[in-house]
Amino acid sequence: MTDLAKRFPNNPILLPKDVAPSDKGLQVICLLNPGAFRFKGKIWLLVRVAESIAQKEGFIFFPVMNEMGKLEIIEVPLNDPDLVGSDARVRNYKGLDYLTTVSHLRLLSSTDGVSFKEEPEYAGLFGMGEQERFGIEDCRVVELDGVYYLTYTAVSDSGVGVGLRTTVDWKSFSNPVMMLPPHNKDCAIFEKKVNGKFYALHRPSSIEIGGNFIWLCDSTDGIRWGNHKCLIKTRSGMWDSARVGAGGSPIWTAQGWLEIYHGANAEHRYCLGAFLMDLNNPSILLGRTVEPIMVPTESYELSGFFGHVVFTNGHFVDGDKLTIYYGAADEFVCGAEFSIAEIIAKTLENK
């Protein structure tokens, strides 16, 4: 299937080997789904780094963070009858779900938007406290009035929720709070206030009734959120039939708020689509793409830790050019360019 993406010629731009492990004895398994922002004249990515320890034959290890932020390892024989699951990402042991890797966030900077490197004075962000015991993942970043808001997936044995931290200098951060409790993720705050309020998209998860849909909420202070409304649902028989979730921050355009989102089908193929919201009332949906704007087609998108995946939560706008940074196959970081006008035209074909 032909999509709208103009991929970077040198994709992937970041590989697991490009980032050093956070501690000796660990190995970087994959890099995923970076947030993106501008700071001190540079382009920055806040990359999710998933780590584990080297596996040994006949055993599997679950890395978890204790309440002091230190890594602990749970070792389980593969033939243990209490071990369930074949997913490379999640296993169930004695009735509890564990991740096969633990993730933190790492800062990398660039002057050209293509070649990224770490700067020693900017440390990584790690899970803190019992609500982030299994790590923090997939951070979206937005700057409002000089404050950077970080919304990320906070994972623990109590569930998956939306964590929130703020910073002004990327060296000191507010203490994490649970912005939206489990089960919830894919939270993207709008890049501007609407009628004096913060707005955000998020994705509550439902198994028994409803589905994995995109919701809208608002806030007067950026901390306490309410007025939740379901906005985007999955579509039976289509590329986004199983789950949908927000990408990066909604983009202000003269035609409306443009949101790039991910959708997956029952076979776990993740593509990107877009929808358009009213500028003054984002709860009004103006249009949504029928076909995806980006489909996993390249070898680095089809094969990796979890193949057939393109997933974004970070981008930059330069006039009509939208540069999206995305995770490919849950292992590599890549980039692609789009025309905003072209995407909007696709959304309005399905008003």
N, C-alpha and C positions, 0 to 999 in steps of 0.2 A: 504494500500500500504506500502510495506517495504521500509525504507529509509536507509541512510548511517550514521545517527546520533547515537551517544552513549550519551544519555541524562544524566545529573547529577542525581544521585539517590535521592538527596534531593531537586529537583526542586519543586516549584519555590524557588529560592534563595532570592528573595526580593518580599515582598507583600506591598500593599499600607499602611498597618498599621505600617510598619517598618520605615517609614519616617514621620517626624513631619511636619505639615502644615507650610507654610512660614509666615503665619500671623494668628492672632486669628480671628475667624469667618469663616475661610476657612477650607475645608476638602480635603484631598488627595483622588481623585477618582481613579486614576490608575498610575502605573509606566510603562514606555515604553522605548524600543529601545535604550539601552545605547551605547555610544561611549566607547572605551577602550584604555588604554595607560599605560605605565610604567613610574614611577617617584619616585625618592628617594628610590629605592629598593622595591617598592610595586606595586601591580596591582591596577589600579584605574578604576572606571566606572563613566561616566558622564551621569547620568540617567535623562531622561525626566520625570518630575513630573507634572501631570495634576491635577489642583485643581478647585474647585468651592465652592459655599456656599450651605448650606442645602436648598433643595427645599421645597416649601410649596405648599399645595394642591391648584390647580387651577392656578398656576403661573410657569413660567420658567425664569431662570436668565441667562444672558450672562455676564460673567466677561471679562473686557477689561482693558488694561494698558493705562493710559494717557501718554502724552509726558514726564512727569517727572518720569515715571516708577512706578506710584502709581496705585493701582487697583481701578477700578470703576465698579459698577454693574448696568446693565440694566435689569429692571423688566418688564415682559410682561405677560398678562393674556393668558392662554392656548386657550381661545375662541376668541382671537383677530383675526378678519378676515385677517389681514395682516401678520399673522404668518403661514409659510408654511414649511412642511417637516416632515418626520418621522425618519430620520437618528439620531441615538443617539449622533453623533459627531457634526453635522452641522445643523443649522436651518436658514431659510431665513425670515427676518422681514423687511417689507416695502421696498422690493427690494434689501436689502443688506444681505449678508451671515455673520452669526456669529457662533463662536464655542461655544459649551455648556460647555467647560472647557477652562482654560488658562494655558499654560505650561511654565515652566522654567527648568533649568538644575541644577542638584545637584551632588556634588562630594562625592563619597564613596570609601574607600580604603580597601585593603585586603592583608594579607601576604600569604594566601594559594589559592587565586583565587576563593574561594567558600563563605566564610563568609565576608561580607562587612559591614563597619560602616562609619559614618560621622566623620570628624575631624573638630573641631570648628574653627580652624584658616583658613580653606578653605571654603569660602562662595560660595553660589550658584550664578548662572548667570541668569539674568532676561532680558526681552525685554527692549530695550532702543530706544526712539524716535518713530516717527509716522510710520516708516516702520516695526516696531516690536510690534505694538499696541495690537495684539491678541496673543502675546507670541512667544517663540522660542522653536523649537522642533528638535528631532532626529539628534543629533550632531555626526558627524564623526571627529575623532582626528587623526592627523598624525604628527610625529616629524621629522623635516628635519634640519640638521645643528644646533641642539640645540634649535630650535624654534618650538613650538607646534602650528599647524594651526587647527583652529576649523571651520568647515563648517556645517551650520545648516539651518533648515527651518525657515525663518523669515515671520511671518504672520501678515497681517494688512487688513484693509478694501480696500486697494489698490491692494491686491493680495498676492500670495505666492511666495517668492523668496528665493535665497540662500544668507544668511548672512555669513560674515567672520570676525573672531577675531583671534588675536595671543597672545601668552604668553610665557614666559620663566620660570616663577616660580609658576604659578597657583594662584597667589594672585593679580597681576595687569595684566590688559588686554588692548590691543589696542582698540580704539573706533571701533564700528561695522561699516562695509561697506557692501553695497549691491553688492556682487561679481557677481551674475547673477540675472537679474530682473525677475519679474513675467512674466509668470507663470513657475516656475522652482523649483526643489527640488532634493533630493537624490544625493547630490554632494560628491564625494569621491576623494581626492587628492592621487596620487600614493605615495608609501612610499620611493621612490628614484627618483631622476631626470633621465630623458632619454635624452642623448645627450645634457646635460646642461640645459634642460628645465623642468619646472614643467608640469605635465600632470594631468588631472582630468576627471572623469566621471560625468555626470549630466543628469537630466531628464526633459526636457521641456515638458509642457503639452499642448495637442492640442485636441480640441473638434470637430471643423468643418471639418478639413482635416488632414490626417496623423494619429498620435496616440501618446500614452504615451510610448515613446521609450528612450533607453539609448544612449546618445551622448558622444563624446570625445572632449576635448579641451586642449590647452596648453598655457603656459605663460612663459615669461622670468623673471618676478619679483614676481610671486605668487599673484599679485594684479589685473592686467589687463589680461583678458583671451580672446583668439580668436581661429581661425582655427577650428571652430566647425564642427564636422562630425557625422552623425548618424551611430551608430555601431550595436545596438541590437534592433530588433523589436519584437513585440508580434507575436504569432503564432496561427492562427485560429484553433479552435477545440482542443487546448492543454491546459495544466494547467496554462500557462502564456499568455492566449489569450486576456486579457483585458488591462493589464498594466505591465510594467517591470521597475525596478529601481535598482540602485547600492546599494550594502551593504556597508561594510567597505572598507578601502583602498585596492587597488589591491596588491597582494602578489607576490614578486619576487621569481621565481623558475627557475631552469636551463632550463625547457621546455618552459617557457614563463610567462607572467603576468597572474596570476590566480585571477579571480574576482568571489566572491560569490554574487549573486543578488537575489532579490525577484521578484516573478511573481504572478499575480492574475488573476482569471477567472471572468466571468460575474457574478458569485454568490459570489464574494468577498472572495474567499478562497485564502489565501496567503501561498505560498510555497517558498522554496529556491532552486535555481539552480546554475550553474557555467558556466563560459566561459573562454577561454584562448586567450591571445593576444601576438603578437610577441614582443620579448624583446626590439628590436631596433626601431620598428615602431608599436606602440600599435594600430594603425588604421587597422592593418592586423589581422583579426580574424582567429585563428587556430582551434578552436573547441568549441562546446557548448553542454551541457548535454541535452539529449532528455527528460528523466524523471527527476523529482525533486530529489535533494539529501536530502531534509527534507520536511516532510508533517505534518500538524497538526493532531496528532492522540491521544495525551494524554488529559485527562480531562481538565487540566489547559490551554491547547491550543485550545480546542473546545468551552469552555464556559468561558465568562468573559465580559468585557465592550463591546468588539466587537469580537465575537468568530471566530473560524476556521482560526487563524492567527499565523504564525511564521514569524518574521521580524527582521533582524539583520543589525546593522551598526557598530559593534565592535568585534574584535577578537585578539588572540595572536597566534604566531607561535613558536613552540619548536621542531625543527627537522621536522619530518613528521607529528607531532601532531598539528592539528589546533583546538584551543578552541574558539568556537563562543559563545558570549553572545547575547541573543535575547529576544525580547518582545514576550510574549505569550498572545493571546486573547486581546491585547491592554490593559492589566491590570497587568501582572506579568513579572518579570525579571527572566530569566532562563539561563542555560548553557548547552552546548553539545560539544562533541569531535568528530573529524573526522580525517581520514587519507588523507593527501594532495595527496599522490600518487594515492589513490583510486579515489579521485575526478578528478584528471587530466586524469586518464584512462577513466573515463566516458565522459569527454569532448571530448576526441580524438576518441571516437566511432562515433562522428558526426562531422567530419572535414568539 
